Amino acid sequence: MRRRALLAGLAGLAGCSGLSSDESGTTLTPAPVPTGTLRSTPDPFNREFDLADAAFGFDALTGRTLALHPPGYGQAGLAVRLRFVRESTAEEPARLRAALRPRATAPTAVAFDFPPFVPRARLTRQAGPAMESTAAARACYLVPAPGSSFAEHVPDVELAGGSGGRFWRLAGPPRDWLPDQGQVPVDGTLVGEFRLVAGPAATAPLAGRYVGDAAPLGGISLSAWDRETPGPTADSRFDVTVPQLPQGRATLWYHELSPRASVSLRPTVERVEPPATVTLTLVNHSREAVRANDWSVHRLVDGDWYELGPLFTNGATRFVPPGGRHRWRFGLAHGPAADVPGELGPLDHRLGFLGGGRYGIAAGSTDDEDRPAALVELVAPELTVRPTADATVTRDGERVVVEADPPRDDADDEPRTLVLDRLPLGDRTATPRPTVTAVDGGLPRLLPEQAMRSRGLRNTLPFVEGTDQVRLRTNDDVTRRALRRVAFRTGGRRFRFGDGDFRVTVGSTQRPDR
């Protein structure tokens, strides 16, 4: 798709140096070299902050936004606050001001193991374009600025040039610039400034995401992305318009996003032959945190989306901070989910019984309830609903009885009969939920991919040929799960499957369906 290349070019023409007020709310102004007036600045501990936020800066040499996460933290009786006070220019590297305050009010000595107050504050690049081959070339540092009384050494820096433009780096080998501990002044706050520079082995400006190498820097990260084109620039195989997904305010389709998009869900591959694993990365190049605890998979059929999973979600809310990334891995199979090769982590997902076609995978959501999503095409045969291996069938004329999943021995599991009735063509009255798609103004459709996720439906739908009713003798759990899945996917108990209309009930065909 060439649309991204065109939009990227237009964004480049519109670009300008400096940090605009509509991006950050304020314009960064150069800070003076630290002097005795440094502590006359507003008290940083009076400002509220969120651990999911970041401190923002700007590299005017490359036009990249800088985001340091978190903007502050509390630990072991101390609090630290961070903010950028100078953008990177041809005269000076980007500067960060850090304030450290212990809970104790009297002057005290503190160990320098609170980033960036550490002997050597190094971060290493973990993600981004054109990754360097060595860790030394991928490193960047927060080094004490001139005038830092708390530092043992202030390193020299130099303005270098490379294929990606000019950038600041260390002029000599890295070393420990701070002692193991320092003294908090009488006013109770230790304030210092640090310059952000690349390592001496760097050959290109900062780009991508950097993380602290180890404790105590392990929780600190820095991200650098193009301010004018923070979104995806690689071409997508899809050049189509698809409907919005039913959940959320708007769907941020990866293949439709321009390079100016600040939040995107980026797939490693857009067309696979199952069983296969697809990795999707939620990239947050916005100035707000993005939620990352929810996901959903839909199939596109006749221009409408049908949700396959999950049926329910739970767990604590996770956030992706500005500049952060979150990765999901989805194992996709035409047969059982266990057919997906390899091991998946506890936060990854396996989905089996998927037919060939286009699928929409959404993950995460913004504060505006927009849903980042990506299209994935599966190259596989159409799916057919098949009974479970333990199902036995008895036919007596038009009477069909299936037995599977008998009740367990525990007292809470009782025998149940799940009844599937074929409805007369005129009996199509139903009120689908807003997220359910009706067929031709009639009943909501149930896909084979949805039916194969219920043992009750698997052991009834394959046997409706030549009869108007199938009775499944099974246990209470299978019955409840079948009713719940039909209700969740269709809004009731009536649905369209293939070219027929059906109803599921329990125990008796005379039982009301609502």
ZAKOL-348375 format. One record per residue (C-alpha): residue number from 1; residue in one letter; chain; x, y, z. Coordinates in steps of 0.05 Angstrom, whole numbers. Each point is the difference from the previous one (the first is absolute). Layout:
<nodes>
(node NUM; A; A; (X; Y; Z))
...
</nodes>
This chain:
<nodes>
(node 1; M; A; (0; 0; 0))
(node 2; R; A; (33; 65; -24))
(node 3; R; A; (-46; 47; 39))
(node 4; R; A; (47; 0; 61))
(node 5; A; A; (60; 22; -42))
(node 6; L; A; (-40; 59; -28))
(node 7; L; A; (-25; 21; 68))
(node 8; A; A; (70; -6; 29))
(node 9; G; A; (26; 47; -53))
(node 10; L; A; (-54; 51; 14))
(node 11; A; A; (15; -4; 75))
(node 12; G; A; (73; 13; -14))
(node 13; L; A; (-17; 64; -39))
(node 14; A; A; (-44; 23; 58))
(node 15; G; A; (55; -13; 52))
(node 16; C; A; (38; 54; 37))
(node 17; S; A; (51; 2; 55))
(node 18; G; A; (-18; 15; 72))
(node 19; L; A; (-56; -27; 43))
(node 20; S; A; (-68; 27; -19))
(node 21; S; A; (-51; 20; 52))
(node 22; D; A; (-54; -45; -28))
(node 23; E; A; (43; -62; 13))
(node 24; S; A; (21; 11; 71))
(node 25; G; A; (-41; 57; 27))
(node 26; T; A; (63; 41; 13))
(node 27; T; A; (64; 16; -36))
(node 28; L; A; (66; -24; 29))
(node 29; T; A; (48; 57; 11))
(node 30; P; A; (75; -7; 9))
(node 31; A; A; (21; -6; 73))
(node 32; P; A; (61; 37; 26))
(node 33; V; A; (61; -37; 24))
(node 34; P; A; (-15; -21; 72))
(node 35; T; A; (17; 54; 50))
(node 36; G; A; (-20; 17; 70))
(node 37; T; A; (-68; 23; -26))
(node 38; L; A; (-18; -71; -21))
(node 39; R; A; (-42; -13; 62))
(node 40; S; A; (-43; 61; -11))
(node 41; T; A; (-40; -38; -52))
(node 42; P; A; (-71; -23; 19))
(node 43; D; A; (-1; -58; 48))
(node 44; P; A; (-6; -63; -44))
(node 45; F; A; (-30; -39; 58))
(node 46; N; A; (-62; 44; -1))
(node 47; R; A; (-18; -26; -69))
(node 48; E; A; (-42; -63; -6))
(node 49; F; A; (22; -53; -49))
(node 50; D; A; (-22; -68; -23))
(node 51; L; A; (48; -59; -5))
(node 52; A; A; (-30; -14; -69))
(node 53; D; A; (22; 69; -25))
(node 54; A; A; (67; 24; -25))
(node 55; A; A; (46; 61; 0))
(node 56; F; A; (3; 29; -70))
(node 57; G; A; (58; 33; -37))
(node 58; F; A; (19; 14; -72))
(node 59; D; A; (61; -12; -44))
(node 60; A; A; (1; 59; -48))
(node 61; L; A; (58; -31; -39))
(node 62; T; A; (-42; -59; -23))
(node 63; G; A; (-71; 24; 12))
(node 64; R; A; (-14; -55; 50))
(node 65; T; A; (-43; 1; 62))
(node 66; L; A; (35; -26; 63))
(node 67; A; A; (-40; -35; 55))
(node 68; L; A; (31; -23; 66))
(node 69; H; A; (-42; -47; 42))
(node 70; P; A; (-19; 6; 56))
(node 71; P; A; (1; 76; 14))
(node 72; G; A; (9; -15; 74))
(node 73; Y; A; (-3; -55; 52))
(node 74; G; A; (6; -14; 74))
(node 75; Q; A; (44; -54; 29))
(node 76; A; A; (32; -18; 67))
(node 77; G; A; (-19; 64; 35))
(node 78; L; A; (19; 46; -58))
(node 79; A; A; (-36; 34; -57))
(node 80; V; A; (28; 19; -68))
(node 81; R; A; (-30; 47; -52))
(node 82; L; A; (25; 8; -72))
(node 83; R; A; (-12; 49; -57))
(node 84; F; A; (35; 25; -62))
(node 85; V; A; (23; 72; 3))
(node 86; R; A; (39; 7; -66))
(node 87; E; A; (-9; -28; -69))
(node 88; S; A; (58; -28; -39))
(node 89; T; A; (30; 51; -48))
(node 90; A; A; (66; 11; -35))
(node 91; E; A; (24; 38; 61))
(node 92; E; A; (-20; -47; 56))
(node 93; P; A; (-27; -71; 12))
(node 94; A; A; (-70; -10; 29))
(node 95; R; A; (-1; 12; 75))
(node 96; L; A; (-40; -33; 54))
(node 97; R; A; (-11; 30; 69))
(node 98; A; A; (-6; -50; 57))
(node 99; A; A; (-21; 14; 72))
(node 100; L; A; (10; -49; 57))
(node 101; R; A; (-32; 9; 68))
(node 102; P; A; (3; -47; 60))
(node 103; R; A; (-56; -3; 50))
(node 104; A; A; (47; 22; 55))
(node 105; T; A; (2; 76; 7))
(node 106; A; A; (71; 5; 28))
(node 107; P; A; (60; 0; -47))
(node 108; T; A; (20; -72; -12))
(node 109; A; A; (45; -42; -43))
(node 110; V; A; (-35; -43; -52))
(node 111; A; A; (26; -58; -42))
(node 112; F; A; (3; 18; -74))
(node 113; D; A; (-43; -57; -26))
(node 114; F; A; (-61; 40; -20))
(node 115; P; A; (0; 14; -76))
(node 116; P; A; (28; 44; -27))
(node 117; F; A; (39; 10; 65))
(node 118; V; A; (43; -62; -12))
(node 119; P; A; (75; -5; -13))
(node 120; R; A; (-12; -18; -74))
(node 121; A; A; (-70; 9; -29))
(node 122; R; A; (-1; -42; -64))
(node 123; L; A; (-59; -22; -42))
(node 124; T; A; (3; -49; -58))
(node 125; R; A; (-42; 1; -63))
(node 126; Q; A; (-50; -57; -3))
(node 127; A; A; (-44; 18; -59))
(node 128; G; A; (1; 45; -61))
(node 129; P; A; (22; 4; -73))
(node 130; A; A; (69; -24; -23))
(node 131; M; A; (23; -31; 65))
(node 132; E; A; (74; 7; 14))
(node 133; S; A; (41; -64; 4))
(node 134; T; A; (33; 11; 68))
(node 135; A; A; (-26; 21; 68))
(node 136; A; A; (51; 55; 4))
(node 137; A; A; (-27; 32; -64))
(node 138; R; A; (-71; -5; 26))
(node 139; A; A; (14; 34; 67))
(node 140; C; A; (-19; 70; 23))
(node 141; Y; A; (17; 35; 66))
(node 142; L; A; (-26; 52; 48))
(node 143; V; A; (64; 36; 21))
(node 144; P; A; (8; 57; 50))
(node 145; A; A; (-1; 69; -32))
(node 146; P; A; (54; 53; 12))
(node 147; G; A; (-8; 32; 68))
(node 148; S; A; (-24; -64; 34))
(node 149; S; A; (29; 4; 70))
(node 150; F; A; (-23; -70; 17))
(node 151; A; A; (41; -32; -56))
(node 152; E; A; (72; -24; 4))
(node 153; H; A; (10; 8; -75))
(node 154; V; A; (-36; 38; -55))
(node 155; P; A; (14; -35; -67))
(node 156; D; A; (15; 35; -65))
(node 157; V; A; (-50; -7; -56))
(node 158; E; A; (6; 11; -75))
(node 159; L; A; (-46; 15; -58))
(node 160; A; A; (6; -57; -50))
(node 161; G; A; (-30; -14; -68))
(node 162; G; A; (-27; -64; -30))
(node 163; S; A; (-48; -28; -51))
(node 164; G; A; (-59; 21; 43))
(node 165; G; A; (24; 72; 13))
(node 166; R; A; (39; 35; 53))
(node 167; F; A; (-2; -21; 73))
(node 168; W; A; (35; 7; 67))
(node 169; R; A; (43; -55; 29))
(node 170; L; A; (53; -12; 52))
(node 171; A; A; (69; 24; -21))
(node 172; G; A; (34; -54; 40))
(node 173; P; A; (-12; -68; 31))
(node 174; P; A; (-56; -5; 52))
(node 175; R; A; (18; -2; 74))
(node 176; D; A; (-32; 11; 68))
(node 177; W; A; (-14; 74; 3))
(node 178; L; A; (-35; 2; 67))
(node 179; P; A; (25; -26; 67))
(node 180; D; A; (-36; -56; 37))
(node 181; Q; A; (-37; 50; 44))
(node 182; G; A; (-15; 74; 7))
(node 183; Q; A; (-22; 52; 50))
(node 184; V; A; (-70; 29; -1))
(node 185; P; A; (4; 76; 12))
(node 186; V; A; (-32; 37; 57))
(node 187; D; A; (-64; 15; -38))
(node 188; G; A; (-13; -74; -6))
(node 189; T; A; (3; -7; -76))
(node 190; L; A; (58; -21; -43))
(node 191; V; A; (-9; 30; -70))
(node 192; G; A; (45; -14; -59))
(node 193; E; A; (1; 2; -75))
(node 194; F; A; (21; -55; -48))
(node 195; R; A; (15; 0; -74))
(node 196; L; A; (-28; -54; -45))
(node 197; V; A; (53; -25; -48))
(node 198; A; A; (16; -62; -40))
(node 199; G; A; (59; -45; 16))
(node 200; P; A; (68; 12; -32))
(node 201; A; A; (-10; -60; -47))
(node 202; A; A; (-66; 28; -27))
(node 203; T; A; (-4; 14; -75))
(node 204; A; A; (-72; 27; -3))
(node 205; P; A; (-47; 45; 40))
(node 206; L; A; (-45; -28; 54))
(node 207; A; A; (-60; -37; -29))
(node 208; G; A; (-47; -54; 26))
(node 209; R; A; (-5; -23; 72))
(node 210; Y; A; (54; -5; 53))
(node 211; V; A; (-5; -33; 68))
(node 212; G; A; (43; -1; 62))
(node 213; D; A; (50; -56; -1))
(node 214; A; A; (-13; -26; 71))
(node 215; A; A; (-21; 21; 70))
(node 216; P; A; (-6; 55; 19))
(node 217; L; A; (-9; 24; -72))
(node 218; G; A; (-45; -58; -20))
(node 219; G; A; (-64; 40; 8))
(node 220; I; A; (23; 60; -42))
(node 221; S; A; (-12; 4; -75))
(node 222; L; A; (12; 52; -54))
(node 223; S; A; (-34; 3; -68))
(node 224; A; A; (15; 43; -61))
(node 225; W; A; (-46; 4; -60))
(node 226; D; A; (-11; 48; -58))
(node 227; R; A; (-47; 55; 22))
(node 228; E; A; (-32; 10; -68))
(node 229; T; A; (-6; -73; -19))
(node 230; P; A; (-8; -41; 64))
(node 231; G; A; (-42; -53; -34))
(node 232; P; A; (14; -60; -45))
(node 233; T; A; (39; 14; -64))
(node 234; A; A; (6; -71; -28))
(node 235; D; A; (-50; -19; -55))
(node 236; S; A; (-58; -46; 17))
(node 237; R; A; (-22; -57; -46))
(node 238; F; A; (-72; 24; 8))
(node 239; D; A; (-29; 58; -40))
(node 240; V; A; (-72; -9; 20))
(node 241; T; A; (-52; 34; 42))
(node 242; V; A; (-32; -43; 54))
(node 243; P; A; (-55; 17; 50))
(node 244; Q; A; (14; 23; 71))
(node 245; L; A; (1; -53; 54))
(node 246; P; A; (-62; 0; 44))
(node 247; Q; A; (37; 19; 64))
(node 248; G; A; (30; 68; 14))
(node 249; R; A; (-11; 69; -31))
(node 250; A; A; (44; -10; -61))
(node 251; T; A; (45; -55; -27))
(node 252; L; A; (72; 20; -16))
(node 253; W; A; (14; -49; -56))
(node 254; Y; A; (75; -9; -10))
(node 255; H; A; (-6; -4; -76))
(node 256; E; A; (-40; 65; -2))
(node 257; L; A; (44; 42; 46))
(node 258; S; A; (42; 57; -26))
(node 259; P; A; (72; 11; 24))
(node 260; R; A; (-28; 55; 45))
(node 261; A; A; (-39; -49; 43))
(node 262; S; A; (26; -1; 72))
(node 263; V; A; (-28; -68; 22))
(node 264; S; A; (2; -63; -42))
(node 265; L; A; (-4; -76; 5))
(node 266; R; A; (54; -27; -45))
(node 267; P; A; (-2; -73; -24))
(node 268; T; A; (63; -38; -18))
(node 269; V; A; (-37; -33; -58))
(node 270; E; A; (-68; 13; -32))
(node 271; R; A; (-10; -66; -37))
(node 272; V; A; (14; -69; 30))
(node 273; E; A; (-16; -73; -12))
(node 274; P; A; (-21; -31; 67))
(node 275; P; A; (24; -27; 46))
(node 276; A; A; (42; 62; 10))
(node 277; T; A; (15; 54; 51))
(node 278; V; A; (-12; 73; -13))
(node 279; T; A; (32; 53; 43))
(node 280; L; A; (-33; 68; 7))
(node 281; T; A; (34; 59; 35))
(node 282; L; A; (-38; 58; 28))
(node 283; V; A; (44; 62; -11))
(node 284; N; A; (-18; 62; 40))
(node 285; H; A; (31; 63; -30))
(node 286; S; A; (-52; 45; 32))
(node 287; R; A; (5; 44; 61))
(node 288; E; A; (-50; -42; 40))
(node 289; A; A; (2; -70; 28))
(node 290; V; A; (-38; -54; -38))
(node 291; R; A; (-36; -58; 33))
(node 292; A; A; (25; -69; -20))
(node 293; N; A; (-41; -51; 39))
(node 294; D; A; (-55; -15; -51))
(node 295; W; A; (0; -35; -68))
(node 296; S; A; (-50; -30; -48))
(node 297; V; A; (-1; -41; -64))
(node 298; H; A; (-53; 7; -54))
(node 299; R; A; (-13; -33; -67))
(node 300; L; A; (-24; 40; -61))
(node 301; V; A; (-57; -34; -37))
(node 302; D; A; (-43; 34; -54))
(node 303; G; A; (23; 69; 24))
(node 304; D; A; (-17; -11; 74))
(node 305; W; A; (44; -16; 60))
(node 306; Y; A; (-14; -60; 45))
(node 307; E; A; (36; -5; 66))
(node 308; L; A; (35; -65; 18))
(node 309; G; A; (34; 17; 65))
(node 310; P; A; (10; 11; 55))
(node 311; L; A; (-67; -17; 31))
(node 312; F; A; (21; 35; 64))
(node 313; T; A; (62; 40; 22))
(node 314; N; A; (26; 14; 68))
(node 315; G; A; (64; 20; 35))
(node 316; A; A; (32; 65; 23))
(node 317; T; A; (4; 58; -48))
(node 318; R; A; (68; 7; -33))
(node 319; F; A; (24; 65; -31))
(node 320; V; A; (50; 14; -56))
(node 321; P; A; (34; 67; 16))
(node 322; P; A; (19; 51; -54))
(node 323; G; A; (56; -30; -41))
(node 324; G; A; (-16; -70; 27))
(node 325; R; A; (-19; -64; -35))
(node 326; H; A; (-40; -62; 18))
(node 327; R; A; (2; -65; -39))
(node 328; W; A; (-53; -53; -10))
(node 329; R; A; (11; -67; -33))
(node 330; F; A; (-59; -37; -31))
(node 331; G; A; (7; -73; -19))
(node 332; L; A; (-50; -14; -56))
(node 333; A; A; (-21; -69; -23))
(node 334; H; A; (-51; -31; -48))
(node 335; G; A; (-6; -60; 46))
(node 336; P; A; (4; 0; 76))
(node 337; A; A; (39; 55; 34))
(node 338; A; A; (50; -51; 23))
(node 339; D; A; (23; -7; -72))
(node 340; V; A; (38; 66; 6))
(node 341; P; A; (74; -19; 5))
(node 342; G; A; (48; 26; 52))
(node 343; E; A; (-12; 30; 68))
(node 344; L; A; (-40; 63; 15))
(node 345; G; A; (5; 42; 63))
(node 346; P; A; (-54; 8; 53))
(node 347; L; A; (-25; 65; -31))
(node 348; D; A; (-1; -28; -71))
(node 349; H; A; (-61; -33; -32))
(node 350; R; A; (-15; -62; -42))
(node 351; L; A; (-62; -2; -44))
(node 352; G; A; (-21; -63; -37))
(node 353; F; A; (-54; -18; -49))
(node 354; L; A; (10; 58; -48))
(node 355; G; A; (-21; -3; -73))
(node 356; G; A; (33; 36; -57))
(node 357; G; A; (-16; 74; -7))
(node 358; R; A; (15; 68; 29))
(node 359; Y; A; (3; 12; 75))
(node 360; G; A; (4; 64; 40))
(node 361; I; A; (41; -1; 64))
(node 362; A; A; (-8; 59; 47))
(node 363; A; A; (42; 12; 62))
(node 364; G; A; (3; 57; 49))
(node 365; S; A; (-40; 65; 0))
(node 366; T; A; (14; 74; 6))
(node 367; D; A; (-31; 50; 49))
(node 368; D; A; (-49; 17; -56))
(node 369; E; A; (-20; -74; -4))
(node 370; D; A; (31; -8; -69))
(node 371; R; A; (23; -71; -14))
(node 372; P; A; (65; -15; -35))
(node 373; A; A; (-9; -60; -47))
(node 374; A; A; (32; -38; -57))
(node 375; L; A; (-26; -44; -56))
(node 376; V; A; (28; -71; -7))
(node 377; E; A; (-18; -46; -58))
(node 378; L; A; (-1; -75; 14))
(node 379; V; A; (14; -46; -59))
(node 380; A; A; (-41; -62; 18))
(node 381; P; A; (-63; -39; -21))
(node 382; E; A; (-69; 21; 24))
(node 383; L; A; (-16; -27; 69))
(node 384; T; A; (-51; -55; 11))
(node 385; V; A; (-33; -13; 67))
(node 386; R; A; (20; -69; 23))
(node 387; P; A; (-24; -39; 62))
(node 388; T; A; (45; -18; 57))
(node 389; A; A; (34; -69; -2))
(node 390; D; A; (-43; -27; 57))
(node 391; A; A; (-68; 16; -31))
(node 392; T; A; (-46; -59; -16))
(node 393; V; A; (-62; 9; -44))
(node 394; T; A; (-66; -37; -1))
(node 395; R; A; (-49; 12; -58))
(node 396; D; A; (-72; -25; 1))
(node 397; G; A; (-34; 30; -60))
(node 398; E; A; (1; 75; 10))
(node 399; R; A; (19; -8; 73))
(node 400; V; A; (75; 13; 13))
(node 401; V; A; (31; -10; 68))
(node 402; V; A; (74; 15; 14))
(node 403; E; A; (36; -21; 63))
(node 404; A; A; (66; 33; 21))
(node 405; D; A; (34; 27; 63))
(node 406; P; A; (-42; -38; 52))
(node 407; P; A; (-7; 30; 69))
(node 408; R; A; (59; -5; 47))
(node 409; D; A; (-4; -36; 66))
(node 410; D; A; (-2; 63; 43))
(node 411; A; A; (-67; 20; 26))
(node 412; D; A; (-2; 68; -34))
(node 413; D; A; (1; -29; -70))
(node 414; E; A; (-68; -24; -23))
(node 415; P; A; (-25; -31; -65))
(node 416; R; A; (-29; 49; -50))
(node 417; T; A; (-30; -2; -69))
(node 418; L; A; (19; 55; -49))
(node 419; V; A; (-53; 6; -55))
(node 420; L; A; (14; 30; -68))
(node 421; D; A; (-63; 15; -41))
(node 422; R; A; (-4; 20; -72))
(node 423; L; A; (-47; 60; -5))
(node 424; P; A; (-53; 11; -54))
(node 425; L; A; (23; 52; -50))
(node 426; G; A; (-50; 50; 26))
(node 427; D; A; (22; -5; 73))
(node 428; R; A; (57; 50; -2))
(node 429; T; A; (-19; 50; 53))
(node 430; A; A; (61; 20; 41))
(node 431; T; A; (32; 62; 27))
(node 432; P; A; (75; -5; -9))
(node 433; R; A; (48; 38; 45))
(node 434; P; A; (31; 63; -30))
(node 435; T; A; (65; -38; -13))
(node 436; V; A; (-35; -59; -35))
(node 437; T; A; (-12; -1; -74))
(node 438; A; A; (-67; -26; -26))
(node 439; V; A; (-5; -34; -68))
(node 440; D; A; (-48; 30; -51))
(node 441; G; A; (-38; 35; 56))
(node 442; G; A; (-13; -67; 34))
(node 443; L; A; (37; -40; 52))
(node 444; P; A; (72; 12; 20))
(node 445; R; A; (50; -45; -34))
(node 446; L; A; (43; -51; 36))
(node 447; L; A; (65; -19; -35))
(node 448; P; A; (33; -69; 1))
(node 449; E; A; (59; 33; 35))
(node 450; Q; A; (-47; 22; 56))
(node 451; A; A; (-37; -67; 4))
(node 452; M; A; (65; -40; 5))
(node 453; R; A; (15; 35; 66))
(node 454; S; A; (-60; -35; 33))
(node 455; R; A; (-3; -75; 11))
(node 456; G; A; (-75; 5; 4))
(node 457; L; A; (-6; 32; -68))
(node 458; R; A; (53; -46; -30))
(node 459; N; A; (-42; -60; 21))
(node 460; T; A; (-66; 25; -27))
(node 461; L; A; (10; 43; -63))
(node 462; P; A; (34; -55; -42))
(node 463; F; A; (-61; -45; 7))
(node 464; V; A; (-57; 46; -21))
(node 465; E; A; (-1; -24; -72))
(node 466; G; A; (-66; -36; -13))
(node 467; T; A; (-32; 18; 67))
(node 468; D; A; (-32; 58; 37))
(node 469; Q; A; (28; -17; 68))
(node 470; V; A; (63; -27; 32))
(node 471; R; A; (3; -18; 74))
(node 472; L; A; (68; -2; 35))
(node 473; R; A; (4; -40; 65))
(node 474; T; A; (58; 31; 37))
(node 475; N; A; (19; 34; 65))
(node 476; D; A; (-21; 66; 32))
(node 477; D; A; (65; 36; -16))
(node 478; V; A; (-2; -15; -75))
(node 479; T; A; (-73; 23; -3))
(node 480; R; A; (13; 65; 36))
(node 481; R; A; (61; 16; -42))
(node 482; A; A; (-38; -12; -65))
(node 483; L; A; (-58; 45; 21))
(node 484; R; A; (48; 54; 24))
(node 485; R; A; (41; -1; -64))
(node 486; V; A; (-62; 5; -44))
(node 487; A; A; (-29; 56; 43))
(node 488; F; A; (66; 38; 1))
(node 489; R; A; (12; -5; -75))
(node 490; T; A; (-73; 9; -24))
(node 491; G; A; (-36; 37; 56))
(node 492; G; A; (-50; -56; 13))
(node 493; R; A; (-11; -74; -16))
(node 494; R; A; (-21; 4; -72))
(node 495; F; A; (52; 5; -56))
(node 496; R; A; (15; -13; -73))
(node 497; F; A; (50; -54; -16))
(node 498; G; A; (15; -16; -73))
(node 499; D; A; (-67; 4; -37))
(node 500; G; A; (-43; -18; 60))
(node 501; D; A; (-29; 35; 61))
(node 502; F; A; (6; -34; 68))
(node 503; R; A; (-16; 6; 74))
(node 504; V; A; (35; -31; 61))
(node 505; T; A; (-38; -17; 64))
(node 506; V; A; (8; -47; 59))
(node 507; G; A; (-39; -63; 12))
(node 508; S; A; (-64; 14; -39))
(node 509; T; A; (-17; 30; -67))
(node 510; Q; A; (-59; 36; 34))
(node 511; R; A; (47; 38; 47))
(node 512; P; A; (-2; 76; -15))
(node 513; D; A; (63; 24; -32))
(node 514; R; A; (9; 64; 41))
</nodes>
